[in-house]
């Protein structure tokens, strides 16, 4: 019997319009909601990139690649991809809060 590995980190379902305050979802178009979701995800990605960058500051440059000046550049690319991946998978909740705030602003409520 074959069993597939279970991933504990996976895509979190997109915040449904029902997750917004009542009446707010009907005040914005689907295109505006999609753009707000993408903006919120990008914001969370930038925040997480900063966090991941701080995590790697104490790690030395020795290793299989021998260190050198290119290691810092490679690490910046790595942390950027980590951040994008985590934000796309649902992140840590900052994107959901930013999304709600953007939708409320677009709908004209505070």
Phi and psi in degrees as GROMACS dihedral restraints (atoms count N, CA, C in turn):
[ dihedral_restraints ]
;  ai    aj    ak    al  type     phi  dphi    fc
    3     4     5     6     1   -99.7    20    10
    4     5     6     7     1   132.5    20    10
    6     7     8     9     1  -122.7    20    10
    7     8     9    10     1   137.0    20    10
    9    10    11    12     1   -81.0    20    10
   10    11    12    13     1   145.9    20    10
   12    13    14    15     1   -65.3    20    10
   13    14    15    16     1   145.5    20    10
   15    16    17    18     1   -95.4    20    10
   16    17    18    19     1   126.6    20    10
   18    19    20    21     1   -93.5    20    10
   19    20    21    22     1   128.0    20    10
   21    22    23    24     1   -83.1    20    10
   22    23    24    25     1   -21.1    20    10
   24    25    26    27     1  -111.8    20    10
   25    26    27    28     1   115.6    20    10
   27    28    29    30     1  -146.3    20    10
   28    29    30    31     1   177.1    20    10
   30    31    32    33     1   -62.1    20    10
   31    32    33    34     1   130.8    20    10
   33    34    35    36     1   -86.5    20    10
   34    35    36    37     1   137.6    20    10
   36    37    38    39     1   -60.6    20    10
   37    38    39    40     1   144.0    20    10
   39    40    41    42     1   -59.9    20    10
   40    41    42    43     1   146.6    20    10
   42    43    44    45     1   -62.8    20    10
   43    44    45    46     1   116.8    20    10
   45    46    47    48     1   -74.1    20    10
   46    47    48    49     1   157.7    20    10
   48    49    50    51     1   -56.2    20    10
   49    50    51    52     1   -26.8    20    10
   51    52    53    54     1   -66.5    20    10
   52    53    54    55     1   -19.6    20    10
   54    55    56    57     1   -76.4    20    10
   55    56    57    58     1    -9.8    20    10
   57    58    59    60     1   -88.3    20    10
   58    59    60    61     1   160.6    20    10
   60    61    62    63     1   -56.3    20    10
   61    62    63    64     1   148.6    20    10
   63    64    65    66     1   -53.9    20    10
   64    65    66    67     1   134.7    20    10
   66    67    68    69     1    84.0    20    10
   67    68    69    70     1   -13.0    20    10
   69    70    71    72     1   -75.6    20    10
   70    71    72    73     1   -38.0    20    10
   72    73    74    75     1   -63.4    20    10
   73    74    75    76     1   -32.8    20    10
   75    76    77    78     1   -78.9    20    10
   76    77    78    79     1   -10.1    20    10
   78    79    80    81     1   -89.2    20    10
   79    80    81    82     1    -8.7    20    10
   81    82    83    84     1  -124.4    20    10
   82    83    84    85     1   149.6    20    10
   84    85    86    87     1   -76.6    20    10
   85    86    87    88     1   158.7    20    10
   87    88    89    90     1   -59.3    20    10
   88    89    90    91     1   -32.8    20    10
   90    91    92    93     1   -66.4    20    10
   91    92    93    94     1   -40.9    20    10
   93    94    95    96     1   -66.3    20    10
   94    95    96    97     1   -41.1    20    10
   96    97    98    99     1   -63.8    20    10
   97    98    99   100     1   -40.3    20    10
   99   100   101   102     1   -66.4    20    10
  100   101   102   103     1   -40.6    20    10
  102   103   104   105     1   -67.5    20    10
  103   104   105   106     1   -38.3    20    10
  105   106   107   108     1   -64.6    20    10
  106   107   108   109     1   -40.0    20    10
  108   109   110   111     1   -63.3    20    10
  109   110   111   112     1   -44.3    20    10
  111   112   113   114     1   -64.5    20    10
  112   113   114   115     1   -40.5    20    10
  114   115   116   117     1   -65.0    20    10
  115   116   117   118     1   -42.1    20    10
  117   118   119   120     1   -64.6    20    10
  118   119   120   121     1   -39.7    20    10
  120   121   122   123     1   -66.2    20    10
  121   122   123   124     1   -40.6    20    10
  123   124   125   126     1   -63.2    20    10
  124   125   126   127     1   -41.6    20    10
  126   127   128   129     1   -60.8    20    10
  127   128   129   130     1   -46.5    20    10
  129   130   131   132     1   -63.2    20    10
  130   131   132   133     1   -37.3    20    10
  132   133   134   135     1   -62.8    20    10
  133   134   135   136     1   -43.0    20    10
  135   136   137   138     1   -64.1    20    10
  136   137   138   139     1   -43.0    20    10
  138   139   140   141     1   -61.6    20    10
  139   140   141   142     1   -47.1    20    10
  141   142   143   144     1   -68.0    20    10
  142   143   144   145     1   -32.5    20    10
  144   145   146   147     1   -61.0    20    10
  145   146   147   148     1   -40.9    20    10
  147   148   149   150     1   -63.6    20    10
  148   149   150   151     1   -42.8    20    10
  150   151   152   153     1   -63.5    20    10
  151   152   153   154     1   -46.2    20    10
  153   154   155   156     1   -64.6    20    10
  154   155   156   157     1   -37.1    20    10
  156   157   158   159     1   -60.7    20    10
  157   158   159   160     1   -39.9    20    10
  159   160   161   162     1   -67.0    20    10
  160   161   162   163     1   -34.5    20    10
  162   163   164   165     1   -64.0    20    10
  163   164   165   166     1   -32.9    20    10
  165   166   167   168     1   -88.7    20    10
  166   167   168   169     1    -4.1    20    10
  168   169   170   171     1   -66.2    20    10
  169   170   171   172     1   -30.6    20    10
  171   172   173   174     1   -87.2    20    10
  172   173   174   175     1    -1.8    20    10
  174   175   176   177     1   -88.4    20    10
  175   176   177   178     1   131.4    20    10
  177   178   179   180     1   -67.8    20    10
  178   179   180   181     1   173.6    20    10
  180   181   182   183     1   -98.0    20    10
  181   182   183   184     1     1.1    20    10
  183   184   185   186     1   -78.4    20    10
  184   185   186   187     1   154.1    20    10
  186   187   188   189     1   158.2    20    10
  187   188   189   190     1  -162.3    20    10
  189   190   191   192     1   -63.5    20    10
  190   191   192   193     1   -21.9    20    10
  192   193   194   195     1   -96.4    20    10
  193   194   195   196     1    -0.8    20    10
  195   196   197   198     1    79.0    20    10
  196   197   198   199     1     5.2    20    10
  198   199   200   201     1    74.6    20    10
  199   200   201   202     1  -155.9    20    10
  201   202   203   204     1   106.4    20    10
  202   203   204   205     1   176.1    20    10
  204   205   206   207     1   -66.5    20    10
  205   206   207   208     1   -26.2    20    10
  207   208   209   210     1   -71.7    20    10
  208   209   210   211     1   -19.0    20    10
  210   211   212   213     1   -61.3    20    10
  211   212   213   214     1   -41.2    20    10
  213   214   215   216     1   -62.8    20    10
  214   215   216   217     1   -40.2    20    10
  216   217   218   219     1   -66.1    20    10
  217   218   219   220     1   -45.7    20    10
  219   220   221   222     1   -59.9    20    10
  220   221   222   223     1   -42.9    20    10
  222   223   224   225     1   -62.9    20    10
  223   224   225   226     1   -37.0    20    10
  225   226   227   228     1   -64.9    20    10
  226   227   228   229     1   -38.4    20    10
  228   229   230   231     1   -66.0    20    10
  229   230   231   232     1   -41.0    20    10
  231   232   233   234     1   -63.3    20    10
  232   233   234   235     1   -47.1    20    10
  234   235   236   237     1   -65.5    20    10
  235   236   237   238     1   -34.7    20    10
  237   238   239   240     1   -63.5    20    10
  238   239   240   241     1   -43.7    20    10
  240   241   242   243     1   -68.8    20    10
  241   242   243   244     1   -38.4    20    10
  243   244   245   246     1   -58.1    20    10
  244   245   246   247     1   -47.5    20    10
  246   247   248   249     1   -62.5    20    10
  247   248   249   250     1   -44.7    20    10
  249   250   251   252     1   -62.6    20    10
  250   251   252   253     1   -41.8    20    10
  252   253   254   255     1   -64.6    20    10
  253   254   255   256     1   -45.8    20    10
  255   256   257   258     1   -64.8    20    10
  256   257   258   259     1   -43.6    20    10
  258   259   260   261     1   -63.7    20    10
  259   260   261   262     1   -40.7    20    10
  261   262   263   264     1   -65.2    20    10
  262   263   264   265     1   -33.8    20    10
  264   265   266   267     1   -80.1    20    10
  265   266   267   268     1    -0.1    20    10
  267   268   269   270     1   124.7    20    10
  268   269   270   271     1   -18.7    20    10
  270   271   272   273     1    64.1    20    10
  271   272   273   274     1  -151.2    20    10
  273   274   275   276     1  -115.0    20    10
  274   275   276   277     1     8.9    20    10
  276   277   278   279     1   106.7    20    10
  277   278   279   280     1   -10.9    20    10
  279   280   281   282     1   -66.6    20    10
  280   281   282   283     1   -41.2    20    10
  282   283   284   285     1   -60.6    20    10
  283   284   285   286     1   -38.1    20    10
  285   286   287   288     1   -64.0    20    10
  286   287   288   289     1   -41.2    20    10
  288   289   290   291     1   -67.4    20    10
  289   290   291   292     1   -41.1    20    10
  291   292   293   294     1   -65.3    20    10
  292   293   294   295     1   -40.1    20    10
  294   295   296   297     1   -59.4    20    10
  295   296   297   298     1   -47.9    20    10
  297   298   299   300     1   -60.9    20    10
  298   299   300   301     1   -41.4    20    10
  300   301   302   303     1   -65.9    20    10
  301   302   303   304     1   -40.9    20    10
  303   304   305   306     1   -65.1    20    10
  304   305   306   307     1   -42.5    20    10
  306   307   308   309     1   -64.9    20    10
  307   308   309   310     1   -41.6    20    10
  309   310   311   312     1   -62.2    20    10
  310   311   312   313     1   -40.2    20    10
  312   313   314   315     1   -66.6    20    10
  313   314   315   316     1   -43.3    20    10
  315   316   317   318     1   -66.3    20    10
  316   317   318   319     1   -31.7    20    10
  318   319   320   321     1   -80.8    20    10
  319   320   321   322     1    -9.2    20    10
  321   322   323   324     1    86.8    20    10
  322   323   324   325     1    18.2    20    10
  324   325   326   327     1  -116.0    20    10
  325   326   327   328     1   164.1    20    10
